[in-house]
Amino acid sequence: MADILADADFELYRKLIYDESGIHFSATNRSILESRLRERLRDKKLDSLRGYYELLLKDKEELKVLLDSVTTNLTRFFRNQAHFDALERYVIPELAKIRGPSADRKLRFWSAGCSTGEEPYTVAMLFAETLPAGWTPEIVASDISLKSLMVAKEGFYADSRIQGIPDDYLARHFEKVPGGYQIKDQVKRTVRFDYHNLKNDSGLRNVDVVMCRNVLIYFDEAAQKATIERFWDAMAPQSFLFIGHSESLFGMNTRFEFVKTEWACFYRKNT
Ligand SMILES: C[S@@+](CC[C@H](N)C(=O)[O-])C[C@H]1O[C@@H](n2cnc3c(N)ncnc32)[C@H](O)[C@@H]1O
């Protein structure tokens, strides 16, 4: 592969990746795309970018591998604690009030862009500790990165990755194993991991809480707006949406209502 990605190739690949995933490569992160493509060509023993492009058009599995390789999967347990405080102190009591005593007592939660599982497992532990008696959590966690989903499903985290978990949660919800910690089955059972591309309809409906944090930053505005619209369709009347603290729906003209609480800001589908 030539040292530098020619402009025409950059455009070709950036369009393909955007069309397939919403992930937008700007000129400033062109070198990241370059290095990922270099790795893929090496792996496939190919020496031409055009040849690899032809392969991607035919081979959907390889396309998944490329998309996986251009994702950023950085995450951690209890990332942005304020969101979990708001979930526990505002959203859960509010849902209990809205759904009422005779309502279906399932709490449907979707971690969209769950990476290696720290976010949905944080929620699963929080639900295990704080859901009112009689409520059953149903947590769906999805991502476009197959490699991340494999780690998530395994539920093993090296010692260096468990910072942020309160000691009592760690003691109750993890097993100490050589080199790290294994999430206990009773927590794991409450999370269903799925491969899902946010470009498509998830098929989920009546979700009470969607958490999609630090994912939309990789999309351009059109892809962000389309994703937010799909969340709307997946969500129940009177439900809640959390996005990353550096992300915003400001100026996007969505139907969500902005909610500011003493813990954190998020959005409500107020219908
Ligand atoms: C930086 S991680 C955020 C993980 C977690 N939500 C958090 O805030 O810690 C972003 C995740 O979004 C996923 N992602 C990016 N584009 C996606 C798409 N089109 N569909 C589904 N997941 C996507 C990436 O694979 C990655 O795991």
The ligand as an ORCA input file, in Angstrom:
! r2SCAN-3c Opt
* xyz 0 1
  C     -16.202      5.219     22.990
  S     -17.209      3.786     23.007
  C     -18.417      4.245     24.224
  C     -18.745      3.103     25.164
  C     -19.726      3.471     26.284
  N     -21.009      3.845     25.750
  C     -19.163      4.575     27.145
  O     -19.622      5.718     27.078
  O     -18.235      4.297     27.914
  C     -18.120      3.978     21.481
  C     -18.749      2.674     20.988
  O     -19.690      2.959     19.954
  C     -19.645      1.912     19.008
  N     -20.207      2.342     17.727
  C     -19.694      3.235     16.846
  N     -20.465      3.304     15.757
  C     -21.503      2.448     15.943
  C     -22.633      2.078     15.161
  N     -22.862      2.593     13.951
  N     -23.468      1.163     15.674
  C     -23.257      0.618     16.884
  N     -22.207      0.922     17.668
  C     -21.332      1.833     17.203
  C     -18.161      1.578     18.950
  O     -17.930      0.278     18.442
  C     -17.722      1.736     20.399
  O     -17.700      0.512     21.087
*
